[in-house]
Amino acid sequence: MNNIYLMQDKLLAETITVGKIESNVSLIYSIIFSIFYCVVGFFLYKQYRKNSSNNDNYIGVTAKIVSSDCKYYMSEKMGGKYSCNLEVSYDVDNKKYTNGIINNGDIQYKVGSEIDISYSKTDPNIIKIGKPFELATLYLIDYFVPGMFLTIGLIGVIGTLYRYYMVRNYNVYASTYATGAAFGHGFKTPM
């Protein structure tokens, strides 16, 4: 009868050891993937932040189209689109400006119609199609992508460190982790 208890103790000790080894391997993989997600998220954040700060330097106005040369073209991916070379006229501080802008999209612009544009605070000759708020809304949505990468990376690190702590400090957890890993089921909560 004592042999059975000795075998159980030996088996338990071995599963604890396997659980700790599995935890170490898992920790290394999780940290590598978490660092990758954090780096990608941070890189995307910096790119979007740069674009967003450029948007802060624009003021929206309504311009009048004084010249329009639109050509229709077919794209395999997007279907029919218009490529328009526009010349627009707009007022900034009671001074009239006329500049050209190119737009590719679904709209065929007509001479005499109005269009929302944004001009640079430092140089009113630099213009973009769309109001600054519309541009800012697009950049706000773009913050979601890097935020998700950063969140996944941080959750991965926190979860892995928690599991590592539990395996190191609680033999039941380590043993259960080892048996779940051995059968390909991952960690099962001990009952």
CORMO-V25810 format. One record per residue. RES is the residue in three letters. SS is DSSP state (H for helix, E for strand, L for the rest). PSI is psi in whole degrees, 0 to 359 (999 if undefined). NEAR is the number of other C-alpha atoms within 8 Angstrom. Layout:
<<RES	SS	PSI	NEAR> <RES	SS	PSI	NEAR>>
This chain:
<<MET	L	323	4> <ASN	H	329	5> <ASN	H	322	6> <ILE	H	316	7> <TYR	H	322	8> <LEU	H	319	8> <MET	H	320	8> <GLN	H	317	8> <ASP	H	319	8> <LYS	H	316	8> <LEU	H	317	8> <LEU	H	316	9> <ALA	H	320	8> <GLU	H	319	8> <THR	H	328	13> <ILE	H	316	13> <THR	H	314	10> <VAL	H	318	11> <GLY	H	319	16> <LYS	H	322	12> <ILE	H	314	8> <GLU	H	320	10> <SER	H	319	11> <ASN	H	314	9> <VAL	H	314	8> <SER	H	321	9> <LEU	H	315	11> <ILE	H	311	8> <TYR	H	315	8> <SER	H	319	11> <ILE	H	320	11> <ILE	H	311	8> <PHE	H	323	9> <SER	H	318	13> <ILE	H	318	9> <PHE	H	311	9> <TYR	H	319	12> <CYS	H	318	14> <VAL	H	314	9> <VAL	H	316	11> <GLY	H	317	14> <PHE	H	319	10> <PHE	H	313	9> <LEU	H	320	10> <TYR	H	314	11> <LYS	H	319	8> <GLN	H	312	8> <TYR	H	325	11> <ARG	H	320	8> <LYS	H	315	8> <ASN	H	320	9> <SER	H	319	10> <SER	H	329	8> <ASN	H	324	8> <ASN	H	331	10> <ASP	L	344	7> <ASN	L	16	9> <TYR	E	150	11> <ILE	E	136	10> <GLY	E	142	11> <VAL	E	168	11> <THR	E	129	9> <ALA	E	159	12> <LYS	E	135	12> <ILE	E	120	16> <VAL	E	341	10> <SER	E	138	9> <SER	E	124	12> <ASP	E	94	7> <CYS	E	134	10> <LYS	E	136	7> <TYR	E	137	8> <TYR	E	157	8> <MET	E	137	8> <SER	E	135	8> <GLU	L	322	5> <LYS	L	323	4> <MET	L	358	7> <GLY	E	207	7> <GLY	E	134	9> <LYS	E	164	13> <TYR	E	137	14> <SER	E	113	12> <CYS	E	126	13> <ASN	E	112	11> <LEU	E	148	14> <GLU	E	123	12> <VAL	E	152	13> <SER	E	136	12> <TYR	E	160	11> <ASP	E	136	10> <VAL	E	117	8> <ASP	L	50	4> <ASN	L	21	5> <LYS	E	132	6> <LYS	E	133	8> <TYR	E	145	10> <THR	E	123	9> <ASN	E	160	9> <GLY	E	150	8> <ILE	E	147	10> <ILE	E	136	8> <ASN	E	132	10> <ASN	E	121	8> <GLY	E	202	7> <ASP	L	350	7> <ILE	L	132	6> <GLN	L	108	7> <TYR	L	140	10> <LYS	L	147	8> <VAL	L	135	9> <GLY	L	343	7> <SER	L	162	8> <GLU	E	153	8> <ILE	E	142	10> <ASP	E	129	11> <ILE	E	170	13> <SER	E	138	14> <TYR	E	154	14> <SER	E	138	12> <LYS	L	328	8> <THR	L	333	5> <ASP	L	100	7> <PRO	L	350	10> <ASN	L	346	9> <ILE	L	117	7> <ILE	E	158	11> <LYS	E	153	8> <ILE	E	134	9> <GLY	L	153	11> <LYS	L	154	12> <PRO	H	323	12> <PHE	H	318	6> <GLU	H	318	8> <LEU	H	318	10> <ALA	H	324	10> <THR	H	319	8> <LEU	H	318	8> <TYR	H	327	11> <LEU	H	317	8> <ILE	H	322	8> <ASP	H	338	9> <TYR	H	339	10> <PHE	H	319	8> <VAL	H	305	10> <PRO	H	328	14> <GLY	H	321	10> <MET	H	318	9> <PHE	H	314	12> <LEU	H	319	14> <THR	H	314	9> <ILE	H	316	11> <GLY	H	315	14> <LEU	H	320	10> <ILE	H	321	8> <GLY	H	315	11> <VAL	H	313	11> <ILE	H	314	8> <GLY	H	319	8> <THR	H	317	12> <LEU	H	324	9> <TYR	H	312	8> <ARG	H	319	9> <TYR	H	316	11> <TYR	H	314	8> <MET	H	317	10> <VAL	H	321	14> <ARG	H	329	9> <ASN	H	347	6> <TYR	L	111	8> <ASN	H	326	9> <VAL	H	317	8> <TYR	H	314	11> <ALA	H	316	17> <SER	H	315	14> <THR	H	321	14> <TYR	H	318	13> <ALA	H	316	15> <THR	H	323	10> <GLY	H	319	12> <ALA	H	323	12> <ALA	H	325	7> <PHE	L	8	7> <GLY	L	23	6> <HIS	L	1	8> <GLY	L	197	8> <PHE	L	135	9> <LYS	L	136	8> <THR	L	128	6> <PRO	L	140	6> <MET	L	999	2>>
